[in-house]
């Protein structure tokens, strides 16, 4: 009997959308968007993260000034309860993804385990 893995992946997607962890991210992000200061800080931080990722992918160094800016943003984020709540919710979902990934790769791990 052939199994359609895409069907199972779609079911997993739906289950993730219905999970408490996903709902927590949605609620926390809504709180960030509702607060102008939180939203601006969050957007700035994401932009900085993207810039760092691009530089790393291109093999460019991140300057001292840029690092300091990122550290200052990180400190502000730590003091913003809306963003802190969102980051905690994202961290919980990331843990779920790691656990799911371990389950998904288990059959391959078993093949190569000698």
C-alpha positions as CSV (number, residue, x, y, z in Angstrom):
1,X,0.0,0.0,0.0
2,X,1.5,3.3,-1.1
3,X,1.5,6.1,1.4
4,X,1.1,9.7,0.3
5,X,3.5,11.6,2.5
6,X,2.2,14.9,1.3
7,X,-1.2,14.1,2.7
8,X,0.3,13.4,6.0
9,X,2.4,16.6,5.9
10,X,-0.8,18.5,5.2
11,X,-2.5,16.9,8.2
12,X,0.5,17.8,10.3
13,X,0.3,21.4,9.1
14,X,-3.4,21.5,10.2
15,X,-2.6,20.0,13.5
16,X,0.1,22.6,14.1
17,X,-2.3,25.4,13.3
18,X,-4.7,24.0,15.9
19,X,-2.1,23.5,18.5
20,X,-1.9,25.6,21.7
21,X,1.7,26.6,20.8
22,X,0.6,28.1,17.4
23,X,-2.4,29.8,19.1
24,X,0.1,31.3,21.6
25,X,2.2,32.7,18.8
26,X,-0.8,34.2,17.1
27,X,-2.0,35.9,20.3
28,X,1.5,37.2,21.2
29,X,2.1,38.6,17.7
30,X,-1.3,40.3,17.8
31,X,-0.3,41.9,21.0
32,X,3.0,43.1,19.4
33,X,1.1,44.5,16.4
34,X,-1.4,46.4,18.7
35,X,1.4,48.2,20.5
36,X,3.1,50.7,18.2
37,X,6.4,50.8,20.1
38,X,6.6,47.0,20.3
39,X,5.8,46.6,16.6
40,X,8.5,49.2,15.6
41,X,11.1,47.5,17.8
42,X,10.2,44.1,16.6
43,X,10.4,45.2,12.9
44,X,13.8,46.8,13.5
45,X,15.1,43.7,15.2
46,X,13.9,41.4,12.4
47,X,15.5,43.7,9.8
48,X,18.8,43.6,11.6
49,X,18.6,39.8,11.8
50,X,17.9,39.5,8.1
51,X,20.9,41.8,7.4
52,X,23.1,39.7,9.5
53,X,22.0,36.5,7.8
54,X,22.6,38.0,4.4
55,X,26.1,39.1,5.4
56,X,26.9,35.7,6.8
57,X,25.7,33.9,3.6
58,X,27.8,36.2,1.5
59,X,30.8,35.7,3.8
60,X,30.9,39.3,4.9
61,X,32.0,40.4,8.3
62,X,29.6,42.1,10.7
63,X,31.0,45.3,11.9
64,X,31.5,46.4,15.5
65,X,28.9,49.2,15.1
66,X,26.4,46.8,13.7
67,X,27.0,44.4,16.6
68,X,26.5,47.2,19.1
69,X,23.2,48.2,17.4
70,X,22.0,44.6,17.6
71,X,22.9,44.4,21.3
72,X,21.1,47.6,22.1
73,X,18.0,46.3,20.2
74,X,18.2,43.0,22.1
75,X,18.3,44.8,25.4
76,X,15.2,46.8,24.4
77,X,13.5,43.7,23.3
78,X,14.2,42.0,26.7
79,X,12.4,44.9,28.4
80,X,9.4,44.7,26.1
81,X,6.9,42.3,27.6
82,X,4.9,41.9,24.3
83,X,8.0,40.9,22.4
84,X,9.3,38.7,25.2
85,X,6.0,36.8,25.2
86,X,6.2,36.3,21.5
87,X,9.8,35.1,21.7
88,X,8.9,32.6,24.4
89,X,6.0,31.3,22.3
90,X,8.3,31.0,19.3
91,X,10.8,29.1,21.4
92,X,8.1,26.7,22.5
93,X,7.0,26.1,18.9
94,X,10.7,25.6,17.9
95,X,11.0,22.9,20.6
96,X,7.9,21.2,19.0
97,X,9.5,21.4,15.6
98,X,12.7,19.8,16.9
99,X,10.7,17.0,18.4
100,X,8.7,16.4,15.2
101,X,11.9,16.5,13.2
102,X,13.4,13.7,15.4
103,X,10.3,11.6,14.8
104,X,10.4,12.2,11.0
105,X,14.0,11.2,10.6
106,X,13.8,8.2,12.9
107,X,13.2,5.7,10.1
108,X,16.4,7.0,8.3
109,X,18.3,6.9,11.6
110,X,17.3,3.3,12.0
111,X,18.5,2.3,8.6
112,X,22.0,3.7,9.2
113,X,22.3,2.5,12.8
114,X,24.6,-0.4,12.8
